[in-house]
């Protein structure tokens, strides 16, 4: 995917501009150097949680890493319906950043669409990142695993959790799950 290749190039360029070795940046981010090398190659998916952690550690805007553009608004930013900055990095997940143009965000809101076609019958692939995460289901059914607990959320259900605990999402049924996800 072209977007993943560009993101991988920005990630490698950022590491180079920070004058950090692969091992140094991987250590700072709490991942193995081989994992970072796979991210930088553009052949391995780069989790948003990793990018969020990297942005926080380096005092950068997540939007800058994701899209290569600095956000410009500081008092408010409006995202019109269907107009959020889109990120399609994996077949199963489609992200829409709902506040991409707002500077110095203390939270990152996404509209996430999870396809059951690509998550049905697959194992959970847990993820962790600093802070907290809030998920609110708009459509479909969502299976969420947090630590050793797995539960199903339906439209109108929400959950907030410590995102340092391993967690994963999977769509159930035959329609996409649409979820508002806020990372803090």
C-alpha atoms as one frame of an Amber mdcrd trajectory, in Angstrom:
protein
   0.000   0.000   0.000   1.258   3.425  -0.939   0.114   5.025   2.342   2.032
   2.448   4.388   5.149   2.968   2.281   4.966   6.753   2.792   4.377   6.340
   6.532   7.385   3.994   6.732   9.524   6.594   4.932   8.394   9.331   7.359
   9.188   7.061  10.302  12.706   6.342   9.023  13.209  10.018   8.163  12.124
  11.024  11.661  14.597   8.588  13.236  17.349   9.919  10.980  16.509  13.549
  11.793  16.600  12.724  15.522  20.040  11.182  14.889  19.047   7.949  16.621
  20.091   4.437  15.728  17.466   1.782  15.115  18.385   0.237  18.478  18.160
   3.549  20.371  14.705   4.489  19.067  13.391   0.943  19.487  14.575   0.929
  23.097  12.952   4.307  23.814   9.663   3.036  22.344   9.783  -0.293  24.166
   9.946  -2.488  21.056  12.541  -4.765  19.507  14.895  -3.272  16.876  13.687
  -5.934  14.427  10.112  -4.696  14.871  11.136  -1.096  14.185  13.124  -2.235
  11.139  10.005  -4.036   9.859   7.951  -0.845  10.354  10.545   1.241   8.510
  10.676  -1.227   5.617   7.034  -0.540   4.755   6.333  -4.253   4.585   4.849
  -4.552   8.090   1.810  -2.733   9.444   2.598   0.103  11.883   0.115   0.214
  14.781  -1.404   3.612  15.560  -0.626   2.892  19.220   3.106   2.746  18.401
   2.899   6.020  16.450   0.990   7.639  19.330   3.693   6.490  21.786   6.446
   7.779  19.493   4.725  11.140  19.048   4.279  11.490  22.823   7.897  10.549
  23.565   9.288  13.007  21.039   6.830  15.869  21.608   5.411  15.588  18.104
   1.915  15.697  16.710   0.554  12.289  15.738  -0.895  13.943  12.640   2.584
  14.988  11.523   3.833  11.400  11.624   0.681   9.935  10.058   0.197  12.452
   7.253   3.372  14.522   6.999   1.555  17.774   7.762   1.606  19.939  10.869
  -1.805  20.767  12.332  -2.497  24.503  12.299  -5.564  25.243  14.441  -5.244
  26.004  18.148  -8.599  27.301  19.390 -10.945  24.871  17.604 -11.125  22.579
  14.607 -14.266  21.340  12.877 -14.367  18.051  11.026 -17.385  17.809   8.743
 -19.172  14.506   8.246 -17.057  12.150   6.162 -14.221  14.679   5.868 -11.778
  13.521   8.579  -8.290  12.609   7.435  -8.417   8.951   6.412  -5.868   6.266
   7.164  -6.273   2.850   5.579  -3.303   0.874   6.793  -4.711  -2.611   7.208
  -7.417  -4.519   5.386  -9.476  -4.936   8.550  -9.190  -1.392   9.927 -10.053
   1.997   8.465  -9.226   5.048  10.606 -10.547   8.561  10.199  -8.774  11.169
  12.351 -11.495  13.491  13.623  -9.168  16.273  14.825  -6.166  16.159  12.480
  -5.912  19.937  12.136  -5.860  20.728  15.877  -2.450  21.442  17.433  -1.183
  20.113  20.755  -4.027  17.664  21.267  -4.307  15.998  24.642  -6.493  13.282
  23.118  -6.745  11.712  19.681 -10.277  10.943  18.421 -10.788   8.494  15.569
 -13.753   7.010  13.772 -12.679   3.401  13.255 -14.391   0.989  10.890 -13.544
  -2.666  11.457 -14.449  -5.129   8.742 -15.738  -8.551   9.839 -14.535  -9.958
   6.501 -10.936  -9.531   7.605 -11.265 -10.197  11.349 -13.670 -13.157  11.444
 -12.014 -16.293  12.736  -8.709 -14.527  13.401  -6.915 -14.448  16.718  -6.795
 -11.202  18.619  -3.579  -9.292  17.960  -3.142  -7.370  21.234  -1.838  -3.866
  21.328  -0.625  -1.585  24.147   0.158   2.112  24.458   0.482   4.691  27.194
  -2.572   6.405  28.612  -6.220   5.527  28.393  -8.563   4.588  25.571 -12.303
   5.137  25.189 -14.386   3.178  22.649 -18.039   3.946  21.794 -19.825   1.609
  19.378 -21.948   3.364  16.753 -22.822   0.398  14.508 -22.297  -3.349  14.403
 -21.004  -5.611  17.131 -17.515  -5.377  18.529 -15.634  -8.020  20.431 -13.041
  -6.385  22.653 -10.326  -8.139  24.567  -8.738  -6.248  27.485  -6.158  -8.274
  29.354  -7.666 -11.715  29.926 -11.271 -10.492  29.629 -13.252 -10.615  26.372
 -16.679  -9.028  25.982 -19.067  -7.965  23.222 -20.161  -4.352  22.780 -23.242
  -3.332  20.778 -24.389   0.066  19.464 -24.568   2.553  22.326 -22.152   0.555
  24.497 -18.841   2.068  25.525 -15.729   1.135  27.453 -12.813   3.074  28.889
  -9.634   1.303  29.957  -5.972   1.569  30.835  -4.368   1.152  27.420  -1.105
  -0.186  28.853  -3.102  -3.411  29.312  -2.992  -5.560  26.138  -6.185  -5.012
  24.148  -7.634  -5.899  20.742 -10.808  -5.322  18.706 -12.658  -7.602  16.305
 -15.912  -7.084  14.382 -18.609  -9.720  14.816 -21.530 -10.561  12.561 -21.747
  -9.569   8.925 -21.574  -5.750   9.016 -18.702  -3.388   9.746 -18.327  -2.231
  13.328 -18.061   1.569  13.516 -16.495   2.850  16.695 -15.468   6.236  18.072
 -12.033   5.654  19.619 -10.408   8.322  21.768  -6.796   7.813  22.796  -5.383
   9.919  25.601
